[in-house]
C-alpha cells in the first residue's frame, strides 16, 4: 500500500466542528408506549459481520450477535414489543459517488476491508427510501467503507497532483448526502428518533496496524474528516454518538480477526451506547477535538 500523505480536511473539519456546542443534544421525543418500530441503516456492521452469528440481510435474526439484534433484545428485556426492519447490506456506502468510485477501482488485494468486489448499493438511494414509515427509531452507522474506498482511490493515484482538494470534495459531498439521508428519513418517518454513530479513527484500529506511519496519517485524516461531517448532523435533530472520542472503541479485544469488524464484544459495546440514547433521546455533543483524532 502506498498512500499519499497530505494535509487534508483541516478547514473542513473545523467548519463542521464549529456547528457543535458543548451541551447535550435536546430530546427529540420519547419512544411511545410499549412498542418500538426500529429500522437499521448500515452495511456489514448492521448484519453483524465479524460476530459469531452474523445475519442474512433483511431478516429479523433474533439470535444474531451484531448490535442490531442485541439492541432489539435490550428493548425486549425492558418489556417492549419490537418490530425490526434491518436494511443493512455488507459493502454498502453512503452515496452513489462513493459507490461508483469503489466499483471503478481494481478489486484486487488492496489492504482495505469492505471493498473487495462490487459495491452493491448506497444508503441514500437504496436504504433511506425504504425506512418503515411507522419507525420510532432509526440507527445509522456510515463511513467505514467510504473511508477505505477514498484511501484506495488515493493509492490508485486518483487524487493526481492535488490529493487534498480531491479528498476535501469527497468529504464535503459525504456531509451533504449524510444530511440528505437524515432529511429523507425524517420525511418518511416523522416520528422516528434518529441515532447516528460517528466513525472511530480507523488508522488506530487493528486492521491498520501494519500500515506505514504515512499511510496511517492519511487514513486518520480521512476518518476524522468524515466523522466531523457526521457530527454536524446534530444540526438536523439527529442524535450523534461520539465513537471517535470513546477510548473503549479502540480496544483490540473488541475486534474480529480481520481487525476491522467488531466481534461479539464489540457489537455489544455498540448496542450499550446506542440503547440509552435511543431510550432517553439525549446524547452528549460530540467532542470537537480529542486525543483519538491525533494518534498519527
Secondary structure, 3 states (H helix, E strand, C coil): CCCCCCCCCHHHHHHHHHCCCCCCECCCCCCCCCEEEEEEECCHHHHCCCCCCCCCCCCCCCCCCCHHHHHHHHHHHCCCEEEEEECCCCCCECCHHHHHHHHHCCCCCCCCCCCCCCCCCEHHHHHHHHCCCCCCEEEEECCHHHHHHHHHHHHCCCCCCCHHHHHHHHHHHHHHHHHHHHHHHHHHCCCCEEEEECCCCHHHCHHHCCCCHHHHHHHHHHHHHHHHHHHHHHHHCCEEECCCCCHHHHCHHHECCCCCCECHHHHHHHHHHHHHHHHHCCECCCCCCCHHHHCC
